[in-house]
Amino acid sequence: MQNSHQATSHSTQAAGFLVAQCDLSACDAFFESHGIKEGLDISSTAGALLCRMSDAWMQLHAPASDTLSLHVHAKDLKQEILWAMLVSPHRFEFNDLEALSSAVRVRENIVLDARKTALAFKTDAAERPSEFWRYEEEAGFILQPHTPLIEALISATQPEATGKLYDFSCYRATEYVILLGLAQEAGQHNPSLLEQLQQVNEKHAIRSGLFHEVFLQEYGSLEAPLPAGFYVPGERVWFRNPDARSSDVTGYEGSWVIYMGSGLFSNFWKRDQPFTLQSKCIEIFHWRDGVKTNAAGDLWMDETIVDACVHETMQDPAKVQHILHQMMRIRDPKDVYAEGGCVDASRECPKQIYPTATELVLPKY
């Protein structure tokens, strides 16, 4: 049984997740080990157990599947991740409890790695530590011979490892963090997969659209959007720039981030200043104020103006609410700039990699 991607239900009832090959006592023990008991609803359906939080529990802790405050009640990150999945309007599916545990660990890895990641933002340049990586025109950044993948990814994204910030776009940065989280889980529970990842990255980078196809599952759609406040820690999120002019500046079409739990989204350029949903929306709104034209007629972004506008707005509660009313809407379709905001209709979660449920199909080079 693999992750299904059905249309999101408009019901207030959580879809939660299905766990196959699991008896009720084992399922109860699993959740109890993570401090989840009150409000948990487990029922048998189609040879599997359907797990979700009750309507009454959600009304108190996650109304309309809003997960941004779950950390207030959670004892740790794993519990927050499980709760977010248990109130999901999209139904996740797992072959067994081990596959579920693995998926939670992957998300936890990604969160912890995202919190440690600090980079230099460059849309027209890229740099990696040369002792770990080399660049080839067709293949992109590939591993130096005999260089462990996990160590190489850490060296490029966590400055404590090298003492330096490396140049990344936000899209590529999320790829490295997600791949690192998957590789760390593979190293512990699926070593043969880690070896395959190692071999591929010695030959060719998996990036952009192919990365999305290989490593991620997207759920939610413009036809059936996810709630604006629904996020699972360890998943990738897109915020769209709804302003036509400033979205023409390279790198400012939108923003790719990792939801790190605790109501916070990654800010790889200012690691100590992660975004809330509100501050992310306000920053993207003010990109329209920072657009400049250089001597060659090309558009560029003056971040000092953006920062000043954000600071001014944050002192004015009425202005904050006016901007959020506009920006917290679900985004318009591609190439449309009308009444939509910056919130995406979908989310991207890492594919399952536990040996009993591996979803990855790696390209051959």
C-alpha positions as CSV (number, residue, x, y, z in Angstrom):
1,M,0.0,0.0,0.0
2,Q,1.6,3.3,-1.0
3,N,0.7,6.9,-0.3
4,S,-2.6,7.7,-2.0
5,H,-3.4,11.2,-3.3
6,Q,-7.2,11.4,-3.4
7,A,-9.0,14.7,-3.7
8,T,-9.0,16.5,-0.4
9,S,-12.3,16.2,1.4
10,H,-14.2,19.4,2.2
11,S,-15.5,17.7,5.4
12,T,-14.3,19.0,8.7
13,Q,-13.6,15.4,9.8
14,A,-9.9,14.4,9.6
15,A,-8.8,11.9,7.0
16,G,-5.8,10.9,9.0
17,F,-4.0,7.8,7.8
18,L,-4.4,4.1,7.2
19,V,-2.0,1.6,8.6
20,A,-2.1,-1.9,7.1
21,Q,-0.8,-5.2,8.6
22,C,-1.3,-3.9,12.2
23,D,-3.6,-5.1,15.0
24,L,-5.3,-2.7,17.3
25,S,-3.2,-3.4,20.4
26,A,0.0,-2.7,18.5
27,C,-1.4,0.5,17.1
28,D,-2.6,1.6,20.5
29,A,0.8,0.9,22.0
30,F,2.5,2.8,19.3
31,F,0.5,6.0,19.8
32,E,0.7,5.6,23.6
33,S,4.5,5.5,23.3
34,H,4.3,8.9,21.7
35,G,1.9,10.3,24.3
36,I,-1.2,10.2,22.0
37,K,-4.3,8.7,23.6
38,E,-6.9,11.3,24.4
39,G,-9.1,12.1,21.3
40,L,-7.5,9.4,19.2
41,D,-10.0,7.6,17.0
42,I,-8.9,4.2,15.5
43,S,-11.3,2.2,13.4
44,S,-11.0,-0.9,11.2
45,T,-11.7,-0.5,7.5
46,A,-10.8,-2.5,4.4
47,G,-8.3,-4.7,6.3
48,A,-6.4,-1.7,7.7
49,L,-6.7,0.6,10.7
50,L,-7.9,4.2,10.1
51,C,-6.3,6.6,12.6
52,R,-7.3,10.2,13.2
53,M,-8.1,12.7,15.9
54,S,-11.7,13.1,16.9
55,D,-13.8,16.1,15.8
56,A,-14.1,17.3,19.4
57,W,-10.3,17.1,19.9
58,M,-9.7,19.0,16.6
59,Q,-12.2,21.8,17.6
60,L,-10.0,22.4,20.7
61,H,-6.5,21.9,19.3
62,A,-6.6,22.1,15.5
63,P,-9.8,23.7,14.2
64,A,-10.2,23.4,10.4
65,S,-7.0,21.2,10.4
66,D,-4.9,24.2,11.5
67,T,-1.7,22.7,12.7
68,L,0.3,25.9,13.4
69,S,-0.3,25.8,17.2
70,L,0.0,22.0,17.8
71,H,3.5,22.5,19.3
72,V,1.9,24.3,22.2
73,H,0.4,21.0,23.3
74,A,3.1,18.6,22.0
75,K,5.7,17.1,24.2
76,D,8.2,16.8,21.3
77,L,8.6,17.1,17.5
78,K,7.6,13.5,16.8
79,Q,4.3,14.0,18.6
80,E,3.7,17.2,16.7
81,I,4.3,15.4,13.4
82,L,1.9,12.6,14.3
83,W,-0.8,15.0,15.4
84,A,-0.5,17.0,12.2
85,M,-0.9,13.8,10.1
86,L,-3.8,12.6,12.3
87,V,-5.7,15.9,11.6
88,S,-4.8,15.9,7.9
89,P,-7.7,16.4,5.4
90,H,-5.6,14.2,3.1
91,R,-5.4,10.5,3.9
92,F,-1.8,9.1,4.1
93,E,-1.4,5.3,3.8
94,F,1.3,3.0,5.2
95,N,2.1,-0.6,4.8
96,D,2.8,-1.1,8.5
97,L,3.7,0.6,11.7
98,E,7.4,0.4,10.8
99,A,6.8,2.4,7.6
100,L,4.8,5.0,9.5
101,S,7.6,5.3,12.1
102,S,10.1,5.7,9.2
103,A,8.0,8.5,7.6
104,V,7.9,10.3,10.9
105,R,11.7,10.0,11.4
106,V,12.3,11.3,7.9
107,R,10.2,14.4,8.6
108,E,12.0,14.8,11.9
109,N,15.4,14.6,10.2
110,I,14.3,17.2,7.7
111,V,13.2,19.6,10.4
112,L,16.3,19.2,12.4
113,D,18.5,19.7,9.3
114,A,16.5,22.7,8.2
115,R,17.0,24.3,11.6
116,K,20.8,23.9,11.2
117,T,20.9,25.1,7.6
118,A,22.4,28.6,6.8
119,L,23.3,29.7,3.3
120,A,24.1,32.6,1.1
121,F,21.3,33.5,-1.3
122,K,22.4,33.7,-4.9
123,T,20.0,33.2,-7.8
124,D,22.7,33.4,-10.4
125,A,25.6,31.6,-8.7
126,A,26.2,28.4,-6.9
127,E,29.1,27.1,-4.8
128,R,29.8,24.0,-2.8
129,P,32.8,22.9,-0.7
130,S,35.3,21.6,-3.2
131,E,36.7,18.8,-1.0
132,F,33.2,17.2,-1.2
133,W,31.7,18.4,-4.5
134,R,32.8,19.1,-8.1
135,Y,30.7,20.8,-10.9
136,E,30.2,19.3,-14.3
137,E,28.1,21.2,-16.9
138,E,25.7,18.4,-17.7
139,A,25.7,16.5,-14.4
140,G,25.7,19.5,-12.0
141,F,27.3,19.3,-8.6
142,I,28.4,15.6,-8.0
143,L,30.3,14.0,-5.2
144,Q,34.1,13.9,-5.2
145,P,35.4,10.3,-5.3
146,H,35.1,8.4,-2.0
147,T,33.0,11.2,-0.4
148,P,30.1,10.1,1.8
149,L,26.8,11.6,0.7
150,I,25.6,12.6,4.2
151,E,28.8,14.3,5.1
152,A,28.9,16.1,1.8
153,L,25.3,17.4,2.2
154,I,26.0,18.6,5.8
155,S,29.2,20.4,4.6
156,A,27.3,22.3,2.0
157,T,24.3,23.4,4.2
158,Q,25.5,23.6,7.8
159,P,28.2,26.2,8.3
160,E,29.4,24.7,11.6
161,A,30.9,21.9,9.4
162,T,33.1,24.1,7.3
163,G,32.9,27.7,8.7
164,K,31.5,29.0,5.5
165,L,28.1,29.9,3.9
166,Y,27.6,28.5,0.4
167,D,25.6,30.0,-2.4
168,F,22.2,28.5,-3.1
169,S,18.8,29.3,-4.5
170,C,15.9,28.5,-2.2
171,Y,14.7,25.7,-4.4
172,R,18.0,23.9,-4.5
173,A,18.5,24.5,-0.8
174,T,15.3,22.6,0.0
175,E,16.5,19.8,-2.2
176,Y,19.7,19.4,-0.2
177,V,17.9,19.4,3.1
178,I,15.2,16.9,2.0
179,L,17.8,14.6,0.5
180,L,19.9,14.8,3.7
181,G,16.9,13.8,5.8
182,L,16.1,10.9,3.6
183,A,19.8,9.8,3.4
184,Q,20.0,9.8,7.2
185,E,17.0,7.6,7.6
186,A,18.3,5.3,4.8
187,G,21.7,5.0,6.6
188,Q,19.9,3.7,9.7
189,H,17.1,1.6,8.3
190,N,17.7,1.0,4.5
191,P,21.5,0.9,3.9
192,S,21.1,-0.5,0.4
193,L,19.1,2.5,-0.6
194,L,21.8,4.9,0.9
195,E,24.3,3.1,-1.3
196,Q,22.2,3.6,-4.4
197,L,21.8,7.3,-3.5
198,Q,25.6,7.5,-3.1
199,Q,26.2,6.0,-6.5
200,V,23.7,8.2,-8.3
201,N,25.1,11.4,-6.7
202,E,28.6,10.4,-7.8
203,K,27.4,10.5,-11.4
204,H,24.6,13.1,-11.7
205,A,22.7,15.5,-9.5
206,I,18.9,14.8,-9.2
207,R,17.4,18.3,-9.2
208,S,14.5,20.5,-10.1
209,G,11.5,18.7,-11.7
210,L,13.2,15.4,-11.5
211,F,13.9,15.8,-7.8
212,H,10.2,16.5,-7.2
213,E,9.3,13.4,-9.3
214,V,11.8,11.1,-7.6
215,F,11.7,12.1,-3.9
216,L,8.4,13.8,-3.2
217,Q,4.6,13.3,-3.2
218,E,2.4,16.3,-3.8
219,Y,-1.0,16.4,-2.3
220,G,-3.8,19.0,-2.4
221,S,-4.8,20.9,-5.6
222,L,-6.3,24.2,-6.8
223,E,-9.6,22.3,-7.2
224,A,-9.4,20.9,-3.7
225,P,-7.0,23.1,-1.8
226,L,-5.6,22.2,1.6
227,P,-6.5,24.6,4.5
228,A,-4.3,27.7,4.7
229,G,-3.2,26.7,8.2
230,F,-2.4,23.0,7.5
231,Y,1.3,22.1,7.5
232,V,3.1,18.9,8.6
233,P,6.6,19.4,10.0
234,G,9.3,18.2,7.5
235,E,7.4,19.0,4.4
236,R,8.2,21.4,1.6
237,V,5.9,24.4,1.0
238,W,5.7,26.9,-1.8
239,F,4.6,30.5,-1.3
240,R,3.8,32.3,-4.5
241,N,4.6,36.0,-5.2
242,P,1.2,37.3,-6.4
243,D,2.6,40.5,-7.8
244,A,3.2,40.3,-11.5
245,R,6.1,42.8,-11.8
246,S,8.2,41.7,-8.8
247,S,7.7,38.1,-9.7
248,D,9.7,38.8,-12.9
249,V,12.9,39.3,-10.7
250,T,14.9,36.0,-10.8
251,G,14.5,34.2,-7.5
252,Y,11.5,36.2,-6.4
253,E,8.8,34.2,-8.3
254,G,8.0,32.8,-4.9
255,S,9.6,31.1,-2.0
256,W,10.3,27.5,-1.2
257,V,10.6,26.7,2.5
258,I,10.5,23.8,4.9
259,Y,7.8,23.8,7.6
260,M,9.9,23.2,10.8
261,G,7.0,22.8,13.2
262,S,6.3,25.2,16.1
263,G,4.5,27.5,13.7
264,L,7.8,28.3,11.9
265,F,9.1,28.1,8.3
266,S,12.7,27.9,7.3
267,N,14.8,31.1,6.6
268,F,18.0,29.7,5.3
269,W,19.5,33.2,4.7
270,K,18.8,34.4,8.3
271,R,18.7,31.1,10.3
272,D,18.0,32.9,13.6
273,Q,14.9,34.6,12.1
274,P,12.6,31.8,10.9
275,F,9.3,32.9,9.4
276,T,5.8,32.6,10.8
277,L,3.0,32.2,8.3
278,Q,2.2,35.9,8.8
279,S,5.7,37.2,8.5
280,K,6.3,35.2,5.4
281,C,3.2,36.6,3.8
282,I,4.2,40.1,4.7
283,E,7.7,39.7,3.4
284,I,6.5,38.5,0.0
285,F,3.9,41.3,-0.1
286,H,6.6,43.9,0.2
287,W,8.7,42.4,-2.6
288,R,6.7,44.7,-4.9
289,D,8.2,47.7,-3.0
290,G,11.8,46.5,-3.4
291,V,11.9,46.2,-7.2
292,K,14.5,48.3,-9.0
293,T,15.8,48.6,-12.5
294,N,19.6,48.6,-13.2
295,A,21.5,50.5,-15.9
296,A,20.9,47.6,-18.3
297,G,17.2,47.7,-17.8
298,D,17.1,44.5,-15.8
299,L,15.0,44.2,-12.7
300,W,16.6,43.5,-9.3
301,M,15.4,43.4,-5.7
302,D,16.6,45.8,-3.1
303,E,16.3,43.8,0.1
304,T,17.0,46.8,2.3
305,I,13.8,48.4,1.1
306,V,11.9,45.2,1.6
307,D,13.2,44.9,5.2
308,A,12.3,48.5,6.0
309,C,8.8,48.1,4.6
310,V,8.3,44.9,6.6
311,H,9.5,46.6,9.8
312,E,7.1,49.6,9.2
313,T,4.1,47.3,8.5
314,M,4.7,45.2,11.6
315,Q,4.3,48.3,13.8
316,D,0.8,48.9,12.3
317,P,-1.7,46.1,13.3
318,A,-4.4,47.4,10.9
319,K,-2.0,47.3,8.0
320,V,-0.9,43.8,9.0
321,Q,-4.5,42.6,8.9
322,H,-5.1,44.3,5.6
323,I,-2.1,42.6,4.0
324,L,-2.9,39.2,5.5
325,H,-6.5,39.4,4.3
326,Q,-5.1,39.6,0.7
327,M,-2.0,37.3,1.0
328,M,-3.6,34.5,3.0
329,R,-5.8,33.6,0.1
330,I,-5.1,30.5,-2.0
331,R,-2.8,31.4,-4.9
332,D,-4.0,32.0,-8.5
333,P,-3.2,29.4,-11.2
334,K,0.1,29.7,-13.1
335,D,0.4,32.9,-15.2
336,V,-2.7,34.4,-13.5
337,Y,-2.3,37.5,-11.3
338,A,-5.8,38.4,-10.1
339,E,-7.3,38.0,-6.7
340,G,-5.2,35.2,-5.4
341,G,-2.8,35.4,-2.4
342,C,0.5,33.6,-1.8
343,V,-0.6,30.4,0.0
344,D,-0.3,27.3,-2.1
345,A,-3.1,24.7,-2.5
346,S,-0.8,21.7,-2.1
347,R,2.1,20.5,0.0
348,E,5.1,18.2,-0.8
349,C,6.0,15.3,1.5
350,P,9.0,13.0,1.2
351,K,8.3,9.5,-0.3
352,Q,8.4,6.5,2.0
353,I,11.8,4.7,2.1
354,Y,11.3,1.9,4.7
355,P,12.2,-1.4,3.0
356,T,8.6,-2.7,3.3
357,A,7.3,0.4,1.5
358,T,10.0,2.0,-0.5
359,E,8.5,4.4,-3.1
360,L,11.7,5.7,-4.6
361,V,12.7,4.8,-8.1
362,L,16.1,6.3,-8.8
363,P,17.1,7.3,-12.3
364,K,20.0,5.3,-13.9
365,Y,23.0,7.2,-15.2
